[in-house]
């Protein structure tokens, strides 16, 4: 029998059907895994019914909706108490794995001891020939991340190239136990968005690397940074017709400012200070044109929340 090396953490929030599909795919893994489900909706009885067909599941109920980072940290903390946990796979509950994905990610960890994180090629559930993530980089101009070829061909040459990258998507990232023990999990100031970017920067600043392994394939429904509507239509998260625009704008504003203040250096700092104000002005103009006044207010509130976090950190 193969040795258990990987614990999988997935967070549920009003998504019991997606979570069940995720767990079903994990049962088909060619290497053994232990799955931890963190329920951010403890008052939702549908999850227990959805979990009933599955064995070897650890369910942790959060006292409230803790968001992505804090929810995952609950599962990480429990997994790190288990002596047979060597790696932790952070996996979105609306994602499924190809049967050999974790095996290939573990093999990449073995081959690349310099890697704190191994990330996979992520394709869209609606059309697996389209790419969701094929390796990503920090976008210092806009304070976020960029994924070359997103929504393009999943078999594009760059997407098929294994390599070191500077950004790992939180949709699916395999992290070494020793790294989480030494540097901690997700920054709990980030309720939603950019926590994966911050974690990657924290680890690469300590000299670790991020390895992208395209032979490991994850299938994602694509309801994160790009909003899905009416089947195959995608709405950019910054688009005025995004129904969750205000929520997105608030958290992106706060979290990008926090991340950039902590990690930008030298030329990257110059790029950010020159380009980011222009980026914001373009968004504000577009929101005003479409009368998305709440989104404009949310951006201001996000800036104030960032300012408050900085003040709290001052001696």
C-alpha positions in Angstrom: 0.0 0.0 0.0 1.3 3.5 -0.9 2.3 5.8 1.9 0.0 8.7 2.8 1.9 12.0 2.2 -0.6 14.6 1.3 -3.5 16.2 3.3 -6.0 18.1 1.2 -7.7 21.2 2.6 -10.9 22.4 1.0 -13.3 25.1 2.3 -17.0 24.9 1.8 -19.3 28.0 1.8 -22.8 27.3 0.6 -21.4 24.9 -2.0 -22.1 21.4 -0.8 -22.7 20.0 -4.3 -19.4 21.3 -5.5 -17.7 20.0 -2.4 -19.1 16.5 -3.0 -17.8 16.6 -6.6 -14.4 17.6 -5.3 -14.3 14.8 -2.8 -15.5 12.2 -5.4 -12.5 13.2 -7.6 -10.1 12.9 -4.6 -11.3 9.3 -4.0 -10.0 8.5 -7.5 -6.5 9.8 -6.7 -3.8 7.3 -7.6 -2.0 8.1 -4.4 -3.7 8.1 -0.9 -4.8 11.4 0.6 -6.6 12.5 3.7 -9.2 15.2 3.1 -10.1 18.0 5.5 -13.3 19.9 4.8 -13.6 23.3 6.6 -17.3 24.4 6.6 -17.6 28.2 6.6 -21.4 27.7 6.8 -21.9 25.8 10.0 -25.7 26.4 9.9 -26.0 24.6 6.5 -27.4 21.0 7.0 -26.9 20.2 3.3 -23.2 19.6 3.8 -23.5 16.6 6.1 -25.8 14.9 3.6 -23.3 15.7 0.8 -20.5 14.2 2.9 -22.3 11.0 3.9 -21.1 8.8 1.0 -17.4 9.6 1.7 -15.1 8.0 4.2 -11.8 9.3 5.6 -13.0 12.9 5.8 -12.2 15.2 8.6 -14.9 17.9 9.0 -14.1 21.1 10.8 -16.9 23.6 11.4 -15.9 27.2 11.6 -17.8 29.3 14.1 -18.7 31.8 11.3 -17.7 32.6 7.7 -13.9 33.1 8.2 -13.2 33.7 4.5 -10.7 31.8 2.3 -7.5 32.3 4.2 -8.6 31.9 7.8 -10.8 28.9 6.8 -7.9 27.2 5.1 -5.7 27.9 8.1 -8.1 26.0 10.4 -7.6 22.9 8.2 -3.8 23.6 7.9 -3.5 23.8 11.7 -5.2 20.4 12.2 -3.2 18.7 9.4 0.1 19.9 10.9 -0.8 18.0 14.1 -0.8 14.7 12.1 2.6 13.1 12.1 2.2 11.5 8.6 1.4 14.9 6.9 4.3 15.7 4.5 2.5 18.0 2.1 -0.7 20.1 2.3 -2.8 20.6 -0.9 -5.0 23.7 -0.8 -7.8 22.9 -3.2 -10.9 25.0 -4.1 -14.1 23.1 -3.4 -15.3 23.9 -6.9 -12.3 22.1 -8.4 -11.7 18.5 -9.2 -8.5 16.6 -9.8 -7.4 14.3 -12.6 -6.6 10.9 -11.0 -2.8 11.3 -11.2 -2.6 15.0 -10.4 -1.5 14.7 -6.8 1.0 11.9 -7.7 2.6 14.2 -10.2 2.7 17.2 -7.8 4.3 15.0 -5.1 6.9 13.8 -7.7 7.7 17.4 -8.6 8.2 18.2 -4.9 10.7 15.3 -4.7 12.5 16.5 -7.9 12.6 20.1 -6.8 13.7 20.4 -3.1 14.0 24.2 -3.6 10.2 24.5 -4.2 8.0 25.5 -1.3 5.0 25.3 -3.5 4.1 23.1 -6.5 1.2 24.3 -8.6 -0.7 22.5 -11.4 -2.1 23.3 -14.8 -5.8 24.4 -14.2 -8.4 24.0 -17.0 -12.0 25.1 -17.2 -14.7 22.6 -16.3 -17.0 24.1 -19.0 -14.3 23.4 -21.7 -11.2 21.6 -20.6 -9.4 22.8 -23.8 -9.4 26.3 -22.2 -6.8 27.4 -19.7 -7.5 28.9 -16.2 -3.9 28.8 -14.9 -0.8 27.8 -16.7 1.8 29.4 -14.5 1.6 33.0 -13.2 3.7 36.0 -12.4 3.5 38.9 -10.0 2.1 42.0 -11.7 3.9 44.8 -10.0 2.2 47.5 -12.0 -1.3 46.7 -10.9 -0.3 45.1 -7.5 -1.8 41.7 -8.4 -1.0 38.7 -10.5 -1.2 37.8 -14.1 -1.7 34.5 -15.9 -0.4 34.4 -19.5 -2.9 32.8 -21.9 -5.8 32.7 -19.4 -9.0 31.5 -21.2 -6.8 30.6 -24.2 -5.8 27.1 -25.3 -4.9 24.8 -22.3 -2.2 23.2 -24.4 -0.5 26.4 -25.4 3.3 26.1 -25.5 3.9 28.2 -22.4 1.2 26.4 -20.5 2.9 23.1 -21.2 6.3 24.3 -20.0 7.3 23.2 -16.5 9.2 26.1 -14.8 9.7 28.3 -11.8 7.0 31.0 -11.5 6.4 33.8 -9.0 2.6 33.3 -8.5 0.8 30.2 -7.5 -3.0 30.1 -7.7 -4.8 29.3 -4.4 -7.2 27.2 -6.5 -4.7 24.3 -6.2 -1.3 24.6 -4.5 0.8 21.8 -2.8 2.8 23.3 0.1 5.6 21.6 2.1 4.8 21.0 5.8 8.1 22.5 6.9 7.3 25.7 5.1 4.0 26.1 6.8 5.4 25.2 10.2 8.2 27.8 9.8 6.4 30.7 8.0 2.7 30.1 8.8 -0.3 29.8 6.4 -2.4 32.5 4.8 -2.2 36.0 6.2 -5.5 36.4 8.2 -5.8 40.1 7.4 -7.0 38.9 3.9 -10.6 37.8 4.1 -10.8 37.0 0.4 -8.5 37.6 -2.7 -4.7 38.0 -3.0 -3.9 35.8 -0.1 -2.3 33.3 -2.5 -0.1 36.1 -3.9 1.0 37.2 -0.5 1.9 33.7 0.6 4.0 33.1 -2.5 5.8 36.4 -2.1 6.4 35.7 1.6 8.0 32.3 0.8 10.1 33.5 -2.3 11.4 36.4 -0.2 12.8 33.7 2.2 14.6 32.1 -0.7 12.1 29.4 -1.7 10.8 28.8 -5.2 7.4 28.0 -6.7 7.3 25.2 -9.3 4.7 24.9 -12.0 3.9 21.3 -13.1 1.7 21.2 -16.2 1.4 17.4 -16.2 -0.7 17.7 -13.0 -4.2 18.8 -14.1 -6.9 20.4 -12.0 -10.4 21.1 -13.4 -12.0 24.3 -12.1 -15.5 25.7 -12.5 -14.1 29.2 -12.9 -16.2 31.2 -10.5 -13.3 33.0 -8.8 -11.6 36.1 -10.4 -13.8 35.8 -13.5 -17.5 35.7 -12.9 -19.5 33.2 -14.9 -23.0 34.0 -16.2 -25.4 32.2 -18.6 -23.3 29.1 -19.3 -20.0 29.9 -21.0 -20.1 33.7 -20.7 -17.4 35.1 -18.4 -17.5 38.5 -16.8 -14.2 40.1 -15.8 -14.1 40.8 -12.0 -13.5 44.5 -12.6 -16.3 44.8 -15.2 -19.3 47.0 -14.2 -21.7 44.2 -14.8 -20.1 42.0 -12.2 -22.9 41.5 -9.6 -20.3 41.2 -6.8 -18.2 44.2 -7.9 -18.4 46.1 -4.6 -17.3 43.1 -2.6 -14.5 42.4 -5.0 -13.4 46.1 -5.2 -13.2 46.5 -1.4 -11.0 43.4 -0.8 -8.8 43.9 -3.8 -8.1 47.5 -2.9 -7.2 46.7 0.7 -5.3 43.5 0.0 -3.2 44.7 -3.0 -2.1 47.8 -1.1 -1.1 45.6 1.9 0.8 43.2 -0.3 2.6 45.9 -2.3 3.6 47.9 0.8 5.2 44.8 2.3 7.0 43.3 -0.7 7.7 45.9 -3.5 11.3 47.0 -3.9 13.4 49.1 -6.2 12.1 49.2 -9.8 8.9 47.3 -8.8 8.1 50.1 -6.4 8.5 52.7 -9.2 6.3 50.6 -11.5 3.6 50.4 -8.9 3.5 54.0 -8.0 3.5 55.1 -11.6 0.9 52.7 -13.0 -1.4 51.8 -10.1 -2.9 55.3 -9.8 -3.7 55.3 -13.5 -5.2 51.8 -13.2 -7.5 53.1 -10.4 -8.5 56.2 -12.2 -9.5 54.2 -15.2 -11.6 51.9 -13.0 -13.2 54.8 -11.2 -14.1 56.5 -14.5 -15.7 53.4 -15.8 -17.7 52.7 -12.7 -18.9 56.3 -12.7 -19.9 56.0 -16.4 -22.0 52.9 -15.4 -23.3 54.5 -12.2 -21.7 51.9 -10.0 -21.5 54.3 -7.0 -21.3 51.5 -4.4 -18.2 50.1 -6.1 -16.6 53.5 -6.0 -17.4 53.7 -2.3 -16.1 50.2 -1.8 -12.7 51.1 -3.2 -12.5 54.1 -0.9 -13.6 51.9 2.1 -10.9 49.4 1.0 -8.3 52.1 1.1 -9.4 53.1 4.6 -9.3 49.5 5.8 -5.7 49.3 4.4 -4.8 52.5 6.3 -6.3 51.1 9.5 -4.3 47.9 9.2 -1.1 49.9 8.7 -1.9 52.1 11.8 -2.5 49.0 13.9 0.9 47.6 12.9 2.7 50.8 14.0 4.5 50.7 17.3 
